[in-house]
Amino acid sequence: MDISSISGIRQFDDGSKVPTNPNNELGQEEFLSLMIAQLQNQDPFKPMENGDFLGQMAQFSTVSGIGELKESFEATAQSLQGGQALQAASLVDRSALVESDQVAFDGENPVRGAFEVPGGATEAQVDIRDGTGALIQRVPAVIGADGRASFAWDGFDSDGLQRAPGSYSISASVRVGSEMQAADTLVWGRIESVTLGTSKDGSALLNIAGLGSVPLGQAKEIS
């Protein structure tokens, strides 16, 4: 017999009433009262089978267990979210190395970045271009033993004039043998703020000055 078949019982021959729940939810006390009433008022010629009784008990236990599991998951989720919030707060004002073909020059501090270089590379450089696409400066990159080349642009063009603050495009190239090969550039940027749980994979978004929002998982380094 299904539990729902006895949910409408409110009063029995002995005048006793089933405890009511103001939230319209079947709690443990209500369930036990209904089970006792059901046993007391069953047809003596057709008593409830043991299997029916155990089945109702198992059904209630399953529903109760799911509710407790849900509460446990919700508590765990809140704990994880709180931990992520604390981690996010510690990232603000730090620098992240992210993939980008743009740099944001603030008018004072040099722009720094890096890119991967293949084995056998003998030379690496970065071209800086303005909003019109015109080449304004070409800076050399230092190839390190870790297979990465690093560069810095001080904001001056090839004529020795300091450029205005703003966004500039960059492109990197590496010489391997007699050929120049293009490379994807990485740029250091200051983390202005962090937005929780809004990226496609549910991770935090780093809001980087002049570069926009980048998922935390895509940051190559944070310093």
N, C-alpha and C positions, 0 to 999 in steps of 0.2 A: 504494500500500500504506500502511495507517495505521500510525503509530508503535507503537500498542498491540499490533500483530500480531507485533512482534519483541521485546517487553518480556520475554518468558519465556526468551530465549536466555541461557544461562549458560556453556556450554563448547562449543568447536568441535573440528574434526578435528585441528587442529595442537596441541591441548592448551592453548591460551591461554584465559584467563578474562576475562569482562567485568568491569570495575571495578564494585564495588558501593558503593552510597551508604547509610550507616547510617540516614539519614532517609527511605529509600524514596522519594526524589525523583530525577527524571531531570535531572541537571545537564548542562552542556555537554560535559564530559569523557566521561560515560557515553553521551551521545547520539552523539558522534563515534565512539566505540569500537563502538557497535552498528551504525552506518552502514558502517564499514570491514569489520566481520565479515559484514554482510549482502552486501557487494560480493564478498568473498572466497569466500563460500559459496553464491552464487547459481548456479542451473542455467545452464551455459554455452549450452545450447540455447534457453533462455528468459531471456535477461538482462533486468535491470531497465530499464524505459524511463526516458529522461531526465526525462520529466514526473513519474514517480513519485518519483524522487530529489529533484527540485526541490520537489515538493509536500511531502515530509517536512521538508525544510529550512525551507520557508516556515511550516509548522505549528509547528515548534519555535521559530522566531524570534518568531512571534506570541505563543506562551505565555510565552516569556522576556520579551518586551516588556511584556506585561500585568503580570507580576510586578514589573518595575522601575517601571512606572507606579504600581502600588499602593503600593510603598515610598515613592515620591516624594510621593504624596497624603498618606500617613500622616505623613511628615515635615512637610509643609506644615500639616496639621491641628494637629500638636503645637506648631508655631511660632505659629499663630494663637491657639491656646488659651493659650499662655504670654503672648502680648501682651494678650489679653483679661483675664487674671488681673492683670497689672500695672496695666492701666487701672482694673480694679475696685478694686484696693487704694487707688488715688489718690482714689476717690470717697468712701470712708468718712469720716464726720464732716463732710462737706460738706452743703449744702442743695439740695433739688430742689423744683421747682414742678410739682405734679401735680394732676390733676383729682380733686376730692373734695368731698363735702357734709358732711364731718366735720372738726373741728379738735381737736388734742390740746393742752390747756393744762397746762403743767408746774408751775403755781403761782407762777412768777416771770417768765418771759419772755413778752412780747406775742406773740400769734398773728398772722401776716401772710399775706396772700393777694391775689388779683387775679381779674379776670374781664373778658371781652371786652364792649365796649359798641358798639351800632350808631351810625351817623352821625346827628347831630342830637340825641343824648342830652344832657339838661341836668342830670340828677341821678342819683345812684347810691347805693345803701345796702345794708347787709348785716344780716340779722337773726340773732341768736345765741339758740339754744334749748337748754334742759337736757334731761336724759334723759326727762322726762315730756312734752316737747314744748312746755313753757311758754316764752314769749318773755321773756328776761332782759335783753337789751340790743339796741339798734339803733345801728349805727355808720355814719357817712357814709363814702363811698368817693370818692377823688380821681380824676377823669377826666383821663387824660393825653393828650398830643397823638398818641400811638401807637395810640389807639383802645382802650386798656385802662384799667380803673379799679383802683386799689389800695386796700387797707384794712388796718387793724391793730386788734386787740382786746387791751386791756391786762389782761383777766381780771376786770374789775369789772362788776357788774350795774347796772341803772338806778337802784338805791337807793344806789349808792356802796359796796357791799360786795364784797370780793374773793371770787370763787368758788373752790371747791376744785379741785385738779388733777383732770383727767379728760377725757373725750371730750364734745364739744358739737357739735350739728348747726348748720349755717349755710345760709342761702339768700340769694341776691342778687336785686335788682330794679333796673331802670333806667327813668327817666322819659323817654319820647319823645313830645313834644307834650303831650297831656293824659292819656296812658295810661302805666301802669307795666307793664313787661315783665320776665319772669323771665330770669335769666342763669345759666349754668353757672359754678360757682366753682372757682378754683384755689387750692391751699394750699401754703405753704412748709413743708417738713418735713426734719428731720435724717436723713441716711442712716446707719443703724446698721451695716449690713453689706451685702454684695453676694453673691448666689448665682449661679453661672455656669451658663448653658445649660439652665435649667429652665422658661423661659416657653414658650408655645405656638410662638413663632417661633424658638425656640432662643437668643434673646438673654438677657442677664443680667437678674436681678431685683433691683431696689432694695428693700431692707427698711427702710422709713421709720418712725421712731418714732411710735407712736400711729395710724398710717395703714395699716399692713400692707405687703404686697409689691406693687410696681408694675414692669412691664417697663421697661427702660431707654429703649426707643424712645418710651414715652408721657410721658416727662418733658419738660415745655415748656422748662424752663431748669434749669441747675445752677450754683450759685455757691459 
